[in-house]
Amino acid sequence: MFHPYVPRRNAALIIDFWEPSWTAFGALVLGITAIGGILTHVRVKDSFKQTFPIVLIGILSFVLFFIRLSDLSDFPGFN
């Protein structure tokens, strides 16, 4: 069973090729998902080696979000 936000997140990452404002939105959603993944790994007491990939994805997604933050003003519904 799929999580309800998975298709939307994937769609945002595909749409950003044509609409740059979706890059910031997709990165933000992915970053929030990464925070949940990190908390889950910490809760089950996984090693840092097992937790590192989601930490890296979270860092990269938030960096991308802050780089593209100015494009978010063109996001549909913000005008």
C-alpha positions in Angstrom: 0.0 0.0 0.0 1.4 3.4 -1.0 1.5 6.4 1.3 -0.8 9.1 -0.1 2.0 11.7 -0.5 4.4 9.5 -2.4 2.8 10.0 -5.9 2.5 13.8 -5.2 6.2 14.0 -4.2 7.3 12.1 -7.3 5.1 14.3 -9.5 6.6 17.4 -8.0 10.1 16.2 -8.9 9.1 15.5 -12.5 7.1 18.8 -13.0 10.0 20.9 -11.9 11.7 20.3 -15.3 9.0 22.7 -16.7 8.1 24.8 -13.7 11.0 25.8 -11.5 8.7 26.7 -8.6 7.9 23.1 -8.1 11.6 22.4 -7.3 11.3 24.2 -4.0 8.0 22.5 -3.2 9.3 19.0 -4.0 12.5 19.6 -2.0 10.5 20.8 1.0 8.2 17.7 0.9 11.2 15.4 0.5 13.0 17.1 3.4 10.0 16.7 5.7 9.8 13.1 4.7 13.5 12.7 5.5 13.0 14.1 9.0 10.4 11.4 9.6 12.8 8.8 8.3 15.6 10.0 10.5 13.3 10.0 13.6 12.2 6.4 12.7 15.8 5.3 12.4 16.7 6.9 15.7 13.6 5.3 17.4 14.6 1.8 16.3 18.2 2.5 17.3 19.8 1.8 13.9 23.5 2.5 13.5 24.7 5.6 11.8 25.7 3.6 8.8 22.0 2.6 8.3 20.8 6.1 9.1 23.3 8.0 6.9 21.5 7.8 3.5 18.3 9.4 4.8 20.4 12.1 6.6 22.2 12.9 3.3 18.9 13.0 1.4 17.5 15.3 4.0 20.5 17.7 3.9 20.5 17.8 0.1 16.8 18.4 -0.1 16.9 21.3 2.4 19.9 22.8 0.6 18.0 22.6 -2.7 15.0 24.1 -1.0 16.9 27.1 0.2 18.6 27.6 -3.1 15.2 27.6 -4.9 13.3 29.5 -2.2 12.9 32.6 -4.3 11.1 30.5 -7.0 8.5 29.5 -4.5 6.7 32.8 -4.9 5.7 31.7 -8.5 4.1 28.5 -7.1 0.5 28.0 -8.2 -1.9 29.4 -5.6 0.6 31.8 -4.1 -0.3 34.7 -6.4 
